[in-house]
Amino acid sequence: MAQDRRLTKIFFTGVTLLLSAAVPALSQPALNLPDDEDGFGERLRQENGAKSSRFAILAHKPNYFLPLSYVPSQKNHAYDSFAGRAGELDNLEVKFQLSFKIPLYEDLFGGKADIYAAYTQLALWQAYNAKISAPFREINYEPEAFISYRTDIRAYGFKLKSLSFGINHQSNGQIEPISRSWNRLVGGVAVQKGKNYFFLRQWVRMPEKANGNDNPGMGKYMGYGDLLWTRNSRSNSLSILLRNNLRSDDNKGALQVEWGFPLHRKLKGYAQFFTGYGESLISYNRPVTRIGLGVALTDWI
């Protein structure tokens, strides 16, 4: 109990310090650009410029670092084999994500399509837990390859900005009994309406042999797709990610809310809230609620 109070005090002290640093920047007016000069289109133009370099590495998903990341409970039967260590996990830990992509082939199909290789790494780090040597509790590795086709189809005020299709592997790189992995074929669309962007992904899990399937019920908990809404300006960004298995019985899903706000030059303050299933592979089949605060280098767009 005393330890929980200590961790809670550390967490809210950090929250106060980061928010106090953000307040002066939050009072500045946002730079509102015309639709065609904002968000997704601007990012595509910047990426096209960067691709001319042979050393081009582009942002893919958000890149962030949350030194203050709190979960009310760390109970997980997956850790039962570690001789009681599961009971020694701190509720306060560090969460961060690194995500980038590189262009492999460009300007295909009349200059409309590019093929990318991408890599995303999500880490959960018990950085403040000296009594068990501050281990990385979970690391998820996600390499993928996909083709992105740019469009400008317009209807009823909406713009279809791009179509994508690719293959995705996700794993935590562990051995039994805590090994988790799966492979997917993933298709996606990106749609814009004003300053609002919608990204819809659908996936199909690739078949695996029964004796090589680390998590046969993944679809039950992770569903078969997700929907991201994001609204971005030069100052603030807000994103909501929804996932659901669309089952009337035993319904399961997840909600993630992200807020990026001005903090210091090229760093944004970043707050994240998650609740539901599938935050990480080790906890894909148990509900997790987490709130985190830190900094971000890149947003979704």
GISULTA-V724916 format. One record per run of one state. SS is the DSSP state (@ for helix, = for strand, . for the rest). FROM is the first residue (numbers start at 0). LEN is the number of residues. If there is no record, write none. Layout:
<<SS;FROM;LEN> <SS;FROM;LEN>>
This chain:
<<.;0;1> <@;1;25> <.;26;8> <@;34;3> <.;37;1> <@;38;12> <.;50;7> <=;57;2> <.;59;3> <=;62;9> <.;71;5> <@;76;3> <.;79;5> <@;84;4> <.;88;3> <=;91;16> <@;107;4> <.;111;1> <=;112;13> <.;125;4> <@;129;3> <.;132;3> <=;135;20> <.;155;2> <=;157;14> <.;171;9> <=;180;13> <.;193;2> <=;195;10> <.;205;4> <@;209;3> <.;212;5> <@;217;5> <.;222;2> <=;224;8> <.;232;4> <=;236;8> <.;244;8> <=;252;12> <.;264;2> <=;266;10> <.;276;4> <@;280;3> <.;283;4> <=;287;11> <.;298;3>>
